[in-house]
């Protein structure tokens, strides 16, 4: 009888095809496409609502569709009173990402469509999440700093309302334009760690709130979304461009993690970096804080020379958020406010059951002769490991699972399947 050979081990599922998607494609040679559109052409022109509509519906909206979509989001921004009260009950030192994770989970109990998994109901739930995630972030932050949440401004866009709800003043047009661009760049990025976590949860039919809760929990990690918060701490420690090279060489010598560098997919640099770098340069001129971009550029130069690693978007996003007036603790929540319009909810419309992946044994078998529950059981060899390669029909683009790590990798980057 033929026997199945042992599958090749892929640490962290690197390079394993775990699904197919028509939502987003990351080109290893520095490209990024949403639903077939080059996001770099859209990022600085389209509003966040236009990109969110595209990701959810598969096509760009016309004028009426965009107006209706904006109104639908604005109408859903207010949190249930019980959710706001929950935010007040949390300890003041609670991290904004923990507030957000708990808030998203709690919101599910107040959604009348919770148990309706039809396409239309999932669209409605996605819109509510896009609206409420931003409110959870802004209201949670104000409450934790002994400030009252501000009323919603339905006349403002998502980006404009975020500024207003957090800072208490209507932003200028250029600020809204910049935040729209940032949201657009962060909205989706194939099967990164949090999106894959959401897909695993969604594949069990647990629902969109459960999937997004899983994604938020995963995003918090410093080797994923939390890297942009850590990147700002790094830049503040360096302080000035003339200290950057010596600081970095010392860190490399002691083999410390360097945030903001390396990527599992990109081979020629993160395609979002040039746009974010220019936003940082313009913000530096507007705010008089022109030291941040030169620090980042010097770090890029040295890392390329010493480790042949390119910067990823987190390196420049960190000072950009800081110059826009957002504290570093909100860097990762801002990431979530964008991603909740992209890969997290949109994958609900590309269902795929994720099977249980096999593990490889790393310790020798041990006898348990003293345990009465096992004495009568025959000893058998474990079943052979099977690879989980999930290819749902009707999709157009393969995605590989990556760890989402944004620090200096300890192993070569995984090859993409594209």
C-alpha positions in Angstrom: 0.0 0.0 0.0 1.3 3.4 -0.9 2.4 5.6 2.0 2.2 9.3 2.1 5.6 11.0 2.5 6.4 13.5 5.2 5.6 17.0 4.0 8.2 19.7 4.0 8.3 21.9 7.1 7.6 25.6 6.5 8.4 27.6 9.7 5.7 30.1 10.3 3.8 28.8 7.2 6.2 30.9 5.1 5.6 30.3 1.4 2.5 28.1 2.0 -0.5 28.9 -0.2 -3.3 29.1 2.4 -6.0 30.7 0.2 -6.8 32.7 -2.9 -8.2 36.2 -3.0 -9.3 38.8 -5.5 -9.2 41.6 -2.9 -5.5 42.4 -2.7 -2.3 41.4 -4.4 1.2 42.3 -3.1 3.8 42.3 -5.9 7.2 41.3 -4.5 8.8 43.8 -6.9 7.2 46.7 -5.1 3.6 46.8 -6.2 0.3 46.8 -4.4 -3.1 46.3 -6.0 -6.6 46.5 -4.5 -9.3 44.7 -6.6 -7.0 45.1 -9.7 -6.3 48.8 -9.2 -2.8 50.1 -8.5 -3.2 51.6 -5.0 -0.2 54.0 -5.5 -2.2 55.7 -8.3 -5.2 56.0 -6.0 -3.7 56.6 -2.6 -3.2 60.4 -2.9 -6.3 61.0 -5.0 -9.1 58.8 -3.6 -10.9 59.3 -0.3 -10.8 56.6 2.3 -14.5 56.0 1.7 -13.9 55.3 -2.0 -11.2 52.8 -1.3 -13.3 51.1 1.4 -16.2 50.8 -1.0 -13.9 49.3 -3.6 -12.6 46.7 -1.2 -16.0 45.7 0.1 -17.9 45.8 -3.2 -15.3 45.0 -5.8 -15.7 48.2 -7.8 -15.3 51.9 -7.4 -18.5 53.9 -6.5 -20.2 56.4 -8.7 -21.2 59.8 -7.3 -24.5 58.7 -5.8 -23.0 55.4 -4.4 -20.2 57.3 -2.7 -22.6 59.8 -1.1 -24.8 57.1 0.1 -21.9 55.1 1.5 -20.5 58.1 3.3 -23.9 58.8 4.9 -24.3 55.1 5.9 -20.9 55.2 7.7 -21.6 58.5 9.4 -25.0 57.3 10.7 -23.3 54.3 12.4 -20.5 56.1 14.3 -22.2 56.5 17.7 -21.4 53.7 20.2 -24.1 52.0 22.3 -24.2 53.6 25.7 -23.2 50.3 27.4 -20.0 50.1 25.2 -19.1 53.7 26.3 -19.7 52.7 29.9 -17.4 49.7 29.4 -14.6 52.0 28.2 -15.0 54.0 31.4 -14.7 50.9 33.6 -11.3 49.9 32.1 -8.2 50.9 34.0 -6.7 54.1 32.8 -3.4 52.4 31.8 -5.2 50.0 29.4 -3.5 50.0 26.0 -5.7 51.5 23.2 -5.4 48.2 21.3 -6.8 46.3 24.3 -9.6 48.8 24.5 -10.3 48.3 20.8 -10.2 44.5 21.0 -12.7 44.4 23.9 -14.9 47.1 22.3 -15.2 45.3 18.9 -16.1 42.1 20.7 -18.8 43.8 22.8 -20.3 45.6 19.8 -21.4 42.3 18.4 -24.0 41.9 21.1 -25.7 45.1 19.9 -25.8 44.3 16.2 -29.3 43.2 15.1 -27.7 41.5 12.1 -25.3 39.4 14.2 -26.8 36.0 13.3 -27.6 37.0 9.7 -24.8 35.8 7.4 -26.3 36.9 4.2 -24.3 39.1 1.8 -26.4 42.2 2.5 -26.2 41.7 6.3 -22.4 41.3 6.1 -22.1 44.5 4.2 -24.1 46.3 6.8 -22.0 44.8 9.6 -18.8 45.9 7.8 -20.1 49.4 7.5 -20.9 49.5 11.2 -17.4 48.2 12.0 -15.7 50.8 9.8 -17.7 53.5 11.6 -17.4 52.2 15.2 -13.7 51.2 15.2 -12.7 54.8 14.8 -15.1 55.9 17.6 -13.8 53.2 19.9 -10.3 54.6 19.4 -11.1 58.3 19.8 -13.6 57.9 22.7 -11.5 55.3 24.5 -8.4 57.6 24.3 -10.3 60.6 25.6 -12.0 58.7 28.4 -8.6 57.2 29.5 -7.3 60.8 29.7 -10.2 62.2 31.8 -11.8 63.9 28.8 -15.4 63.6 27.6 -16.1 61.9 24.2 -17.2 64.4 21.6 -20.4 64.2 19.6 -20.2 62.8 16.1 -19.9 65.2 13.1 -21.8 63.5 10.3 -20.7 66.3 8.0 -17.1 65.2 8.2 -15.5 62.3 6.4 -14.0 59.4 8.3 -10.6 61.0 8.3 -12.0 64.4 9.3 -14.2 63.0 12.0 -11.2 61.1 13.5 -9.2 64.3 13.9 -12.2 66.1 15.4 -13.2 63.4 17.8 -9.7 63.0 19.1 -8.4 66.6 19.1 -11.6 68.6 19.5 -11.2 70.7 16.4 -12.0 70.4 12.7 -8.9 69.6 10.7 -7.6 71.5 7.7 -8.1 70.1 4.3 -4.4 69.1 3.9 -4.6 67.1 7.2 -7.7 65.2 5.9 -6.0 64.5 2.6 -2.9 63.1 4.4 -4.9 60.9 6.7 -7.0 59.7 3.7 -3.7 58.7 1.9 -2.4 56.9 5.0 -5.7 55.0 5.5 -5.6 54.0 1.8 -2.1 52.7 2.0 -2.8 50.6 5.1 -6.3 49.4 4.1 -5.1 46.0 2.9 -2.0 44.0 2.4 -2.8 40.4 1.4 -2.4 37.6 4.0 -0.5 39.4 6.7 -0.7 38.0 10.2 -3.8 39.7 11.3 -5.7 39.1 8.1 -4.8 35.5 8.2 -6.0 35.3 11.8 -9.3 36.8 10.8 -9.6 34.4 7.9 -9.0 31.4 10.2 -11.7 32.7 12.6 -14.1 33.5 9.7 -13.6 30.1 8.2 -15.3 28.5 11.3 -18.4 30.7 10.5 -17.9 32.5 13.8 -18.9 35.7 12.2 -17.4 39.0 11.2 -17.1 40.4 14.8 -15.2 37.4 16.0 -13.0 37.6 12.9 -12.2 41.3 13.5 -11.6 40.7 17.2 -9.0 38.0 16.3 -7.4 40.4 13.8 -7.2 43.3 16.3 -5.6 41.0 18.9 -3.0 39.8 16.4 -2.3 43.3 15.1 -1.2 44.5 18.5 2.0 42.5 18.5 5.3 44.4 18.1 6.2 42.0 15.2 3.1 43.1 13.3 1.1 46.3 13.6 2.7 47.2 16.9 6.0 47.8 15.1 5.0 51.4 14.1 4.6 52.3 17.8 7.9 50.7 18.6 9.5 52.5 15.6 8.6 55.9 17.1 10.2 55.0 20.4 13.3 54.1 18.4 13.4 57.4 16.5 12.9 59.4 19.7 15.8 57.5 21.2 18.0 58.5 18.3 16.9 62.1 18.3 19.0 63.6 15.5 20.3 62.4 12.1 23.9 62.6 13.1 23.4 60.0 15.8 21.5 57.5 13.6 24.5 55.6 12.2 26.3 55.1 15.5 23.1 54.1 17.2 22.2 51.5 14.5 25.7 50.0 14.4 25.6 49.5 18.1 22.2 47.8 17.9 23.4 45.5 15.1 26.5 44.6 17.1 24.3 43.5 20.0 21.8 41.8 17.6 18.9 43.9 18.9 15.7 44.0 16.8 15.5 47.0 14.5 11.9 48.1 13.9 10.7 49.3 10.5 12.9 47.1 8.4 12.5 43.9 6.4 9.4 42.3 4.9 8.4 38.8 4.1 7.1 39.5 0.6 8.8 42.6 -0.9 12.1 41.9 -2.5 12.8 45.5 -3.8 11.5 47.5 -0.9 8.0 48.2 0.5 6.0 50.0 -2.3 4.3 52.2 0.3 7.5 53.7 1.6 8.0 56.4 -1.1 4.5 57.9 -0.6 4.8 57.8 3.2 8.3 59.3 3.0 7.0 62.3 1.0 4.1 62.8 3.4 6.7 62.9 6.2 8.9 65.4 4.3 5.9 67.7 3.7 4.7 67.4 7.3 8.2 68.2 8.5 8.1 71.5 6.6 4.6 72.3 7.8 5.4 71.6 11.5 9.0 72.6 11.7 10.0 69.0 12.6 12.3 68.2 9.7 14.6 65.9 11.7 12.5 62.8 11.4 12.8 62.0 7.7 16.6 62.5 7.6 16.9 60.1 10.6 14.9 57.5 8.7 16.9 58.0 5.5 20.2 57.5 7.4 18.8 54.4 8.9 17.8 53.2 5.5 21.2 53.8 4.1 23.0 52.0 6.8 20.6 49.0 6.9 21.0 48.6 3.2 24.7 48.7 3.4 25.1 46.4 6.4 22.2 44.0 6.1 20.8 44.6 2.6 17.4 45.2 4.1 14.9 47.8 2.9 12.6 49.9 5.1 9.0 49.0 5.4 6.1 51.5 5.8 6.2 51.5 9.6 9.5 53.3 9.7 8.0 56.4 8.1 4.4 56.0 9.4 5.6 56.5 12.9 6.9 60.1 12.6 4.1 60.9 10.2 1.5 60.0 12.9 3.5 61.9 15.4 3.6 65.1 13.3 -0.1 64.8 12.7 -0.6 65.1 16.4 -1.3 61.4 17.2 0.5 60.0 20.2 2.6 56.8 19.5 0.1 54.7 21.5 -2.4 55.3 18.8 -0.2 54.3 15.9 -1.4 50.7 15.8 -5.1 51.6 16.4 -4.9 54.0 13.4 -3.6 51.0 11.4 -6.7 49.1 12.6 -9.1 51.9 11.7 -7.8 51.5 8.1 -7.5 47.7 7.9 -11.1 47.3 9.2 -12.2 48.5 5.8 -10.0 46.1 3.9 -8.8 42.6 4.3 -10.5 42.0 7.7 -14.2 42.3 6.7 -13.8 41.8 3.0 -12.6 38.3 3.4 -16.0 37.4 4.8 -17.1 37.5 1.2 -14.4 35.0 0.2 -15.2 32.1 2.5 -12.6 29.4 2.8 -12.5 26.7 5.5 -9.0 26.6 7.1 -8.2 23.0 8.1 -6.1 22.1 11.1 -2.5 22.3 10.0 -0.1 19.5 11.2 2.7 20.0 13.6 6.1 18.4 13.6 7.2 16.4 16.7 10.1 17.9 18.5 10.4 15.7 21.6 10.7 11.9 22.1 7.7 9.9 23.1 7.4 9.2 26.9 5.5 6.4 28.6 2.8 7.4 31.1 2.6 4.1 33.0 1.4 5.6 36.2 -1.7 7.3 34.8 -4.7 5.0 35.2 -6.6 6.6 32.4 -4.0 5.5 29.8 -3.2 2.0 31.0 -5.9 0.3 28.9 -5.3 2.3 25.7 -3.2 0.8 22.9 -0.2 2.9 21.9 -0.3 3.9 18.3 1.9 6.0 16.0 0.6 9.6 15.3 -1.0 10.1 11.9 1.2 11.5 9.2 1.3 15.3 8.9 -0.7 16.8 6.1 -0.2 20.1 4.6 -3.1 22.5 4.5 -3.3 24.1 1.0 -6.6 25.8 0.7 -7.6 26.9 -2.8 -11.3 28.0 -2.8 -12.9 28.1 -6.3 -13.8 31.4 -8.0 -10.8 33.4 -6.8 -8.2 35.0 -8.9 -5.0 35.6 -7.0 -3.0 33.5 -4.6 -1.8 34.7 -1.3 1.0 33.3 0.8 0.9 33.4 4.6 3.6 35.6 6.2 4.4 36.4 9.8 3.9 40.1 9.3 7.2 40.7 11.1 8.6 44.1 10.7 11.9 43.7 12.6 15.2 42.5 11.3 14.5 38.8 10.3 16.6 36.0 11.6 16.1 33.9 8.5 15.8 34.6 4.8 12.5 36.1 3.6 10.1 33.5 2.4 9.6 33.2 -1.4 6.2 34.3 -2.7 4.0 32.0 -4.7 3.1 34.8 -7.1 
